[in-house]
């Protein structure tokens, strides 16, 4: 998978996350207010960390160890975000 495609996917993830974590079109919250300072804020932060991390990895061309470490951090952010999304959605049911 090319670096450019990963960058686009990370951008799409951040945009989608910001949209989903915002209010509905009628102004109502999508999540309970109590979740915005905990789960929702962290989910948004992780999506932005993933986006930043992908572009940081793409800026390193000559140090494979640094690239590997940064990729591993991105994967950790993805796993944490997935778990928080799962918990958040489950709490809405």
C-alpha positions as CSV (number, residue, x, y, z in Angstrom):
1,X,0.0,0.0,0.0
2,X,1.5,3.3,-1.0
3,X,2.3,6.0,1.6
4,X,-0.1,8.4,-0.2
5,X,-3.0,6.0,0.2
6,X,-2.3,5.6,3.9
7,X,-2.3,9.4,4.2
8,X,-5.6,9.6,2.5
9,X,-7.1,6.9,4.7
10,X,-5.8,8.7,7.8
11,X,-7.3,11.9,6.6
12,X,-10.7,10.2,5.9
13,X,-10.6,8.6,9.4
14,X,-10.0,12.0,11.0
15,X,-12.7,13.7,9.0
16,X,-15.2,10.9,9.7
17,X,-14.4,10.9,13.4
18,X,-14.8,14.6,13.7
19,X,-18.2,14.4,11.9
20,X,-19.5,11.5,13.9
21,X,-18.3,12.9,17.2
22,X,-20.0,16.3,16.5
23,X,-23.7,17.1,17.0
24,X,-26.4,15.8,14.7
25,X,-27.8,18.2,12.0
26,X,-30.6,19.2,14.4
27,X,-28.1,20.2,17.1
28,X,-28.6,17.2,19.4
29,X,-25.6,15.4,20.8
30,X,-24.8,12.0,19.3
31,X,-23.4,10.8,22.6
32,X,-24.4,11.5,26.2
33,X,-22.8,14.7,27.5
34,X,-20.9,12.7,30.1
35,X,-19.0,10.9,27.3
36,X,-17.7,14.0,25.5
37,X,-14.9,14.8,28.1
38,X,-13.8,11.2,28.3
39,X,-14.4,8.7,25.5
40,X,-15.4,11.1,22.6
41,X,-12.5,13.5,23.2
42,X,-10.0,10.7,23.3
43,X,-11.4,9.1,20.2
44,X,-11.0,12.4,18.3
45,X,-7.5,12.9,19.8
46,X,-6.5,9.4,18.6
47,X,-7.8,10.0,15.1
48,X,-5.7,13.2,14.9
49,X,-2.7,11.4,16.4
50,X,-3.1,8.7,13.7
51,X,-3.2,11.3,11.0
52,X,-0.2,13.1,12.4
53,X,1.7,9.8,12.8
54,X,1.2,8.7,9.2
55,X,2.6,12.0,7.9
56,X,5.5,11.8,10.3
57,X,6.4,8.3,9.2
58,X,6.2,9.4,5.6
59,X,8.6,12.2,6.3
60,X,11.3,9.8,7.4
61,X,13.0,8.2,4.5
62,X,16.5,7.1,5.6
63,X,16.0,5.6,9.1
64,X,14.1,2.3,9.0
65,X,14.2,1.8,12.8
66,X,12.5,5.2,13.3
67,X,9.9,4.4,10.7
68,X,9.2,1.0,12.4
69,X,8.8,2.6,15.8
70,X,6.5,5.3,14.5
71,X,4.4,2.7,12.6
72,X,4.1,0.6,15.8
73,X,2.9,3.7,17.6
74,X,0.3,4.3,14.9
75,X,-0.9,0.8,15.2
76,X,-1.2,1.2,19.0
77,X,-3.3,4.3,18.4
78,X,-5.6,2.4,16.0
79,X,-6.1,-0.4,18.4
80,X,-6.9,2.0,21.3
81,X,-9.3,4.0,19.1
82,X,-11.1,0.8,18.0
83,X,-11.5,-0.3,21.6
84,X,-12.9,3.1,22.7
85,X,-15.3,3.2,19.7
86,X,-16.5,-0.3,20.7
87,X,-17.0,0.8,24.3
88,X,-18.7,4.0,23.3
89,X,-21.2,2.3,20.9
90,X,-21.9,-0.4,23.4
91,X,-22.7,2.2,26.1
92,X,-25.3,3.7,23.7
93,X,-27.3,0.5,23.4
